Amino acid sequence: MPLIPEEPQIHESAQGPRVTPASSRTAPTPRPVPGPRPVAPPRPGRPGPVRPMPAQRTAREPDVAAPGPSVKAAAPAAAAPQLQLIPASAEGALDAAEEAVDLLLDSGRAPGEVLVITTGDLHPWAAHELSFGEAAYWAQHEAGDDVFYADASAVGRAASRPVVVVAVNGGSTEAVASGLPLALGRAGALLIVCGDPQQINSVLGAGV
């Protein structure tokens, strides 16, 4: 009698496909998720959080203590104008003054920086312009764009200019004595006097 093979016993644990226990699987290595980096711990000897770098100073923020309210800046002393004497007779003083003006303009002086004063007869330009009236004459002085010629008696009305040229071409002693100091006061940088050196020195002082 042939043997009938014994049917294999099926256990419940063997039902379905075999499943490998999770404990036997090799878990994949988790990849790091990008995000903010952790703050590095402070170094030894520097407790507390790390201080940020100070902002760069600008050039207009000097660390200089401001002076107190009692400190006053000394006003710069006004420089006295330079004096220059050109010897000339009363008859040649006006020509000498014209030559001085030409040299000033050739050296780079602007015409509006020059004032010419006569102690005797008026300069021909002044006499011509005054024939149109004093208003038009002084309007050219106020414009300040050209050489201006004035009589010594009108120096008080004239404004200061960097260079003043005086032609001592006659006139009374009083006119010269009063006109030269006024001309000196109107000169910002240079006073040129054309005339008799002895007379000029007696008014402005020796050594001019």
Secondary structure as UniProt FT lines:
FT   HELIX           12..14
FT   HELIX           22..24
FT   TURN            44..45
FT   TURN            59..60
FT   TURN            69..70
FT   STRAND          82..87
FT   TURN            90..92
FT   HELIX           93..106
FT   TURN            107..108
FT   HELIX           111..113
FT   STRAND          114..118
FT   HELIX           124..130
FT   TURN            131..132
FT   HELIX           134..143
FT   STRAND          148..151
FT   HELIX           152..157
FT   STRAND          161..167
FT   HELIX           173..186
FT   STRAND          187..195
FT   HELIX           197..204
FT   TURN            206..207
//
